[in-house]
C-alpha cells in the first residue's frame, strides 16, 4: 500500500511507517495538551518533526499543520475576529513572506537547525514577548518581521500574540484574531514554498492524517489531561524541549564543522 502511494506521488519516500505513526500520535497528544493547558503545541511539534525529517522539509510541513490547526478556531470564533488588525498585518506579511523566501532556500541545513534550536531554547527559557505599542504601523511592521521569521523558525505564535492589544480585547477576540494571524502567515508560507518547488502533493495524505489526529486530540484528549496536574506537564515538557533543542544545536555543529 505504502509503496503504491509513493509511486503515485502521494507519500514522500523519506517518511517511514514508523516515523509517521510516532508523529501522528504526537499530533494527537500535543493538540490535547495545548487545548487543556494552553501550552505551545506548535513549538513541541516543530521540535519533534526535526527528529524525523530534514529541516528543509520541516518548515513547510509544519506550516500546513499549523494553518490547519488554527482554521477550526478561527472559523468557530469568526464573529469575534478584529479585521482591521488582520488587514494591516496581511500587508506586512506579504512583504515578509517574499523576503523570507529569498533567503530560506540559500541557507545550509546546519544554519537552519541552529536557528530552530536557538529559537526553541528562547521560547522555553527566555523572557516572554511583551505587548507591542499598537497602531497601523506596528501591525504592518509586525507582519513583515513575524512572517519573515516564520519562514525559518515556524512556531511564531508567541510573537504574533505580542501584536494584540490583549488588555483591550475580549478573550474570544484574542483567540479568534490570533488564530487568523497564524492562518495568514502560514498560508503565505505555503504559497511561497509552493512557488519555490516544494511538492505538497506527496505530503497531502500524511498531512490530512496529522490534522485528523490533531482534531481528535483537541476534542477528546482535553477532558483527560485536564484532570492531571498542570505543573508536572510543564516541568516535563520544559525538560524535553530543552533536550531536543540542545540536540538540534549539536547536530547543527556537526553539519557546520
C-alpha positions as CSV (number, residue, x, y, z in Angstrom):
1,X,0.0,0.0,0.0
2,X,2.7,2.4,1.0
3,X,4.9,1.6,-2.0
4,X,1.9,2.2,-4.3
5,X,1.3,5.6,-2.7
6,X,5.0,6.5,-3.1
7,X,4.9,5.5,-6.8
8,X,1.7,7.6,-7.2
9,X,3.4,10.6,-5.7
10,X,1.0,10.6,-2.7
11,X,3.6,9.7,0.0
12,X,7.1,11.0,0.5
13,X,9.9,8.4,0.2
14,X,11.8,9.9,3.2
15,X,8.8,9.3,5.6
16,X,8.8,5.7,7.0
17,X,5.8,4.0,8.5
18,X,7.4,4.1,12.0
19,X,8.1,7.8,11.8
20,X,4.6,8.6,10.5
21,X,3.0,6.6,13.4
22,X,5.1,8.4,16.0
23,X,4.3,11.8,14.5
24,X,0.5,11.0,14.3
25,X,0.4,10.0,17.9
26,X,2.4,13.1,18.8
27,X,0.0,15.3,16.9
28,X,-2.9,13.9,19.0
29,X,-1.0,14.4,22.2
30,X,0.3,17.9,21.6
31,X,-3.1,19.1,20.4
32,X,-4.8,17.7,23.5
33,X,-2.0,19.3,25.7
34,X,-2.5,22.7,24.0
35,X,-6.3,22.5,24.4
36,X,-6.0,21.5,28.0
37,X,-3.2,23.7,29.3
38,X,-2.7,26.4,26.7
39,X,0.9,25.2,26.0
40,X,2.7,25.8,22.8
41,X,1.8,22.7,20.8
42,X,3.3,24.3,17.7
43,X,6.7,24.5,19.3
44,X,6.5,20.9,20.6
45,X,5.5,19.6,17.2
46,X,8.3,21.6,15.5
47,X,10.9,20.1,17.8
48,X,9.6,16.5,17.1
49,X,9.4,16.9,13.4
50,X,13.1,17.9,13.2
51,X,14.0,14.4,14.6
52,X,12.3,12.6,11.8
53,X,12.5,14.9,8.7
54,X,15.2,17.0,7.1
55,X,14.9,20.6,8.4
56,X,14.3,21.9,4.9
57,X,11.1,19.8,4.8
58,X,10.1,20.6,8.4
59,X,9.2,24.3,7.9
60,X,6.7,23.9,5.0
61,X,5.1,20.7,6.5
62,X,4.8,22.3,9.9
63,X,3.3,25.4,8.2
64,X,0.4,23.3,6.8
65,X,-0.2,21.6,10.2
66,X,-0.3,24.9,12.0
67,X,-2.5,26.6,9.4
68,X,-5.0,23.7,9.6
69,X,-5.0,23.6,13.4
70,X,-5.8,27.2,13.6
71,X,-8.6,27.1,11.0
72,X,-11.2,25.5,13.3
73,X,-10.5,28.1,16.0
74,X,-10.8,31.0,13.6
75,X,-14.0,29.6,11.9
76,X,-15.7,28.9,15.2
77,X,-15.0,32.4,16.5
78,X,-15.2,34.2,13.2
79,X,-17.7,36.8,14.6
80,X,-15.0,37.9,17.0
81,X,-12.1,38.5,14.6
82,X,-10.8,42.0,14.7
83,X,-10.4,42.5,11.0
84,X,-8.5,45.8,10.9
85,X,-5.6,44.2,12.7
86,X,-5.7,41.3,10.2
87,X,-5.8,43.7,7.3
88,X,-2.7,45.7,8.3
89,X,-0.9,42.5,9.3
90,X,-1.6,40.9,5.9
91,X,0.0,43.9,4.1
92,X,3.2,43.4,6.1
93,X,3.0,39.6,6.0
94,X,3.1,39.5,2.1
95,X,6.3,41.5,2.2
96,X,7.8,39.4,4.9
97,X,7.0,36.1,3.1
98,X,8.5,37.4,-0.1
99,X,11.7,38.5,1.6
100,X,12.0,35.3,3.7
101,X,11.6,33.2,0.6
102,X,14.7,34.8,-0.9
103,X,16.9,33.6,2.0
104,X,15.4,30.3,3.2
105,X,16.5,28.3,0.1
106,X,20.0,29.6,0.4
107,X,20.7,28.7,4.0
108,X,22.5,25.4,4.7
109,X,20.8,22.8,6.8
110,X,23.2,23.4,9.7
111,X,22.3,27.1,9.9
112,X,18.6,26.3,9.8
113,X,19.0,23.7,12.6
114,X,20.9,26.2,14.7
115,X,18.2,28.8,14.2
116,X,15.5,26.4,15.2
117,X,17.4,25.1,18.3
118,X,18.2,28.6,19.5
119,X,14.6,29.8,19.0
120,X,13.2,26.8,21.0
121,X,15.6,27.5,23.8
122,X,14.5,31.1,23.8
123,X,10.8,30.2,23.9
124,X,11.4,27.8,26.8
125,X,13.8,29.8,28.9
126,X,13.8,33.4,27.6
127,X,11.5,36.3,28.6
128,X,8.1,36.2,27.0
129,X,7.5,38.7,24.3
130,X,6.0,41.9,25.7
131,X,3.0,43.6,24.1
132,X,3.9,46.0,21.3
133,X,2.6,49.5,21.1
134,X,-0.5,49.3,19.0
135,X,-1.2,51.1,15.7
136,X,-1.4,50.6,12.0
137,X,2.3,50.8,11.5
138,X,3.1,48.3,14.3
139,X,0.7,45.8,12.7
140,X,2.3,46.2,9.3
141,X,5.9,46.1,10.6
142,X,4.9,43.2,12.8
143,X,3.5,41.3,9.8
144,X,6.8,41.8,8.0
145,X,9.1,40.7,10.8
146,X,6.9,37.8,12.1
147,X,6.2,36.3,8.7
148,X,9.8,36.7,7.7
149,X,10.7,34.8,10.9
150,X,8.2,32.0,10.3
151,X,10.0,31.1,7.1
152,X,12.9,29.9,9.3
153,X,11.5,29.1,12.8
154,X,7.9,28.0,12.1
155,X,6.3,28.4,15.5
156,X,5.8,32.1,15.8
157,X,2.6,32.1,17.8
158,X,4.1,33.8,20.9
159,X,5.4,36.6,18.6
160,X,2.0,37.1,17.0
161,X,0.3,37.2,20.3
162,X,2.5,40.2,21.3
163,X,0.9,42.2,18.5
164,X,-2.5,42.1,20.0
165,X,-3.8,44.7,22.5
166,X,-4.9,42.0,24.9
167,X,-5.9,44.4,27.7
168,X,-8.4,46.0,25.3
169,X,-9.8,42.8,23.8
170,X,-12.2,40.1,25.0
171,X,-10.8,36.6,25.3
172,X,-12.8,35.4,22.3
173,X,-11.5,38.3,20.2
174,X,-7.9,37.4,21.2
175,X,-8.3,33.8,20.3
176,X,-10.1,34.4,17.0
177,X,-7.7,37.2,15.9
178,X,-4.6,35.3,16.9
179,X,-5.8,32.2,15.1
180,X,-6.4,34.3,12.0
181,X,-3.0,35.9,12.2
182,X,-1.5,32.4,12.3
183,X,-3.5,31.3,9.2
184,X,-2.3,34.4,7.3
185,X,1.4,33.9,7.9
186,X,1.4,30.1,7.5
187,X,-0.9,30.4,4.4
188,X,1.6,32.8,2.8
189,X,4.4,30.4,3.8
190,X,2.7,27.6,1.9
191,X,2.3,29.8,-1.2
192,X,5.9,30.8,-1.1
193,X,7.2,27.2,-0.6
194,X,4.9,26.0,-3.4
195,X,6.4,28.7,-5.7
196,X,9.9,27.5,-4.7
197,X,9.1,24.0,-5.8
198,X,8.1,22.2,-2.6
199,X,5.9,19.2,-3.6
200,X,3.0,19.5,-1.1
201,X,1.0,16.9,-3.2
202,X,3.2,14.0,-2.0
203,X,2.6,15.1,1.6
204,X,-1.1,15.6,1.3
205,X,-2.3,12.2,2.7
206,X,0.1,12.4,5.7
207,X,-0.9,16.0,6.4
208,X,-4.6,15.2,6.3
209,X,-3.9,12.4,8.8
210,X,-2.0,14.7,11.0
211,X,-4.8,17.3,11.0
212,X,-7.3,14.5,11.8
213,X,-5.4,13.2,14.8
214,X,-4.9,16.8,15.9
215,X,-8.6,17.4,15.8
216,X,-9.3,14.2,17.8
217,X,-6.7,15.2,20.4
218,X,-8.2,18.7,20.8
219,X,-11.7,17.5,21.4
220,X,-11.2,14.1,23.2
221,X,-7.9,14.3,24.9
222,X,-8.6,17.6,26.6
223,X,-11.0,16.2,29.1
224,X,-8.5,13.5,30.2
225,X,-5.5,15.9,30.5
226,X,-7.5,18.5,32.5
227,X,-7.7,16.0,35.3
228,X,-4.0,15.8,35.7
229,X,-1.7,18.4,37.5
230,X,-0.5,21.0,35.0
231,X,2.8,21.7,36.7
232,X,4.0,18.2,36.1
233,X,3.5,18.5,32.4
234,X,5.2,21.9,32.3
235,X,8.3,20.6,34.0
236,X,8.4,17.5,31.8
237,X,7.9,19.5,28.6
238,X,10.5,22.1,29.6
239,X,13.0,19.3,30.0
240,X,12.0,17.5,26.8
241,X,12.1,20.7,24.7
242,X,15.4,21.8,26.2
243,X,17.0,18.4,25.4
244,X,15.6,18.4,21.8
245,X,16.9,22.0,21.3
246,X,20.3,21.0,22.5
247,X,20.3,18.0,20.2
248,X,19.5,20.4,17.3
249,X,22.4,22.6,18.2
250,X,24.7,19.6,18.5
251,X,23.6,18.3,15.1
252,X,24.0,21.8,13.6
253,X,27.5,22.0,14.9
254,X,28.4,18.6,13.3
255,X,27.0,19.8,10.0
256,X,28.8,23.1,10.0
257,X,32.2,21.8,11.2
